[in-house]
Amino acid sequence: MFKSWLSAFIHLIYPHNCEGCGTDIVNDKSFLCTKCLYQLPKTGFIANGNNPIEKKLYGRIKIEHAGAGFYFSKDGLLQHLVTQLKYKNNKEMGLYLGRLLGHQLQATHRFDGVEVLIPLPLNDKKLSKRGYNQAELICKGIASVWNKPIITDSVIRLIDTATQTNKSLTDRWDNMEGAFAIADTSKVEGKHVALIDDIITTCASIESCGQELLKIKGVKLSVVSVGFTT
């Protein structure tokens, strides 16, 4: 009874509302109420081969599997959640999105062979400015429900690449040339790694980083993201 009263009091002082509709009928560990979570647009293809991400990467880089949990659209709910993560210092959002993705990965057997998770790295300049790597937070959320170790020091980002948002497809690929390099091979040699990002669009960053990872002896590569935009 005391715990119930205390919880109600804390909620009154520090209200916890759904990021989608604003209702306060939401679990303390969730950012979305049940209704908004249900409306978050799942891709439905994380369990299927020959999906849109795999088609984008076909002929460019050798991957085992690829997938994304949700569709990302301008002004959509997922964009709001990712904005909270990347630009509003909401680190818990990264863990939350990671857990949602982790449950999807756990439910499919396509990625069972994955041995380690690698977050797409940020350049030191951007990491210092933001204070954290959103992809690493997503990895931690994934690992909390899908028990896989996280490796953060095998590949580094050399270049603080300009935003890709307003660039053409060709310019996006050119923008990523030489952006990544291998720093330590010891923890991933011979491993099946899953490269994790927040949103996949052209796959330019994923390809550039993945190419470096595949230079490590015996590495197999899969690619996973929270969101995917066509």
ChimeraX attribute file (.defattr): number of C-alpha atoms within 10 A of each C-alpha:
attribute: neighborCount
match mode: 1-to-1
recipient: residues
	/A:1	6
	/A:2	7
	/A:3	8
	/A:4	8
	/A:5	10
	/A:6	11
	/A:7	12
	/A:8	13
	/A:9	12
	/A:10	11
	/A:11	14
	/A:12	10
	/A:13	8
	/A:14	9
	/A:15	11
	/A:16	20
	/A:17	19
	/A:18	20
	/A:19	19
	/A:20	19
	/A:21	12
	/A:22	14
	/A:23	12
	/A:24	15
	/A:25	12
	/A:26	17
	/A:27	13
	/A:28	14
	/A:29	10
	/A:30	17
	/A:31	21
	/A:32	26
	/A:33	20
	/A:34	13
	/A:35	12
	/A:36	16
	/A:37	17
	/A:38	10
	/A:39	12
	/A:40	17
	/A:41	17
	/A:42	18
	/A:43	18
	/A:44	14
	/A:45	16
	/A:46	25
	/A:47	19
	/A:48	14
	/A:49	15
	/A:50	13
	/A:51	17
	/A:52	19
	/A:53	25
	/A:54	21
	/A:55	12
	/A:56	15
	/A:57	18
	/A:58	12
	/A:59	9
	/A:60	12
	/A:61	16
	/A:62	16
	/A:63	18
	/A:64	18
	/A:65	22
	/A:66	26
	/A:67	28
	/A:68	30
	/A:69	27
	/A:70	22
	/A:71	21
	/A:72	25
	/A:73	15
	/A:74	9
	/A:75	8
	/A:76	13
	/A:77	20
	/A:78	21
	/A:79	16
	/A:80	15
	/A:81	20
	/A:82	21
	/A:83	14
	/A:84	17
	/A:85	24
	/A:86	18
	/A:87	11
	/A:88	12
	/A:89	15
	/A:90	15
	/A:91	18
	/A:92	17
	/A:93	24
	/A:94	28
	/A:95	23
	/A:96	22
	/A:97	26
	/A:98	30
	/A:99	22
	/A:100	19
	/A:101	27
	/A:102	23
	/A:103	17
	/A:104	20
	/A:105	22
	/A:106	15
	/A:107	14
	/A:108	12
	/A:109	10
	/A:110	17
	/A:111	22
	/A:112	12
	/A:113	14
	/A:114	17
	/A:115	17
	/A:116	18
	/A:117	26
	/A:118	23
	/A:119	25
	/A:120	24
	/A:121	24
	/A:122	22
	/A:123	16
	/A:124	16
	/A:125	12
	/A:126	14
	/A:127	14
	/A:128	11
	/A:129	8
	/A:130	15
	/A:131	12
	/A:132	15
	/A:133	21
	/A:134	28
	/A:135	26
	/A:136	25
	/A:137	22
	/A:138	30
	/A:139	32
	/A:140	25
	/A:141	23
	/A:142	28
	/A:143	21
	/A:144	15
	/A:145	17
	/A:146	20
	/A:147	14
	/A:148	16
	/A:149	13
	/A:150	18
	/A:151	16
	/A:152	15
	/A:153	14
	/A:154	19
	/A:155	21
	/A:156	20
	/A:157	19
	/A:158	16
	/A:159	18
	/A:160	15
	/A:161	16
	/A:162	11
	/A:163	9
	/A:164	17
	/A:165	8
	/A:166	9
	/A:167	12
	/A:168	11
	/A:169	14
	/A:170	10
	/A:171	12
	/A:172	20
	/A:173	17
	/A:174	12
	/A:175	20
	/A:176	21
	/A:177	15
	/A:178	13
	/A:179	18
	/A:180	23
	/A:181	18
	/A:182	17
	/A:183	11
	/A:184	14
	/A:185	16
	/A:186	10
	/A:187	12
	/A:188	21
	/A:189	18
	/A:190	14
	/A:191	17
	/A:192	20
	/A:193	26
	/A:194	29
	/A:195	23
	/A:196	25
	/A:197	23
	/A:198	24
	/A:199	22
	/A:200	23
	/A:201	17
	/A:202	20
	/A:203	20
	/A:204	22
	/A:205	23
	/A:206	21
	/A:207	20
	/A:208	20
	/A:209	24
	/A:210	24
	/A:211	17
	/A:212	17
	/A:213	25
	/A:214	18
	/A:215	13
	/A:216	18
	/A:217	13
	/A:218	13
	/A:219	16
	/A:220	23
	/A:221	21
	/A:222	22
	/A:223	26
	/A:224	26
	/A:225	26
	/A:226	28
	/A:227	25
	/A:228	23
	/A:229	15
	/A:230	10
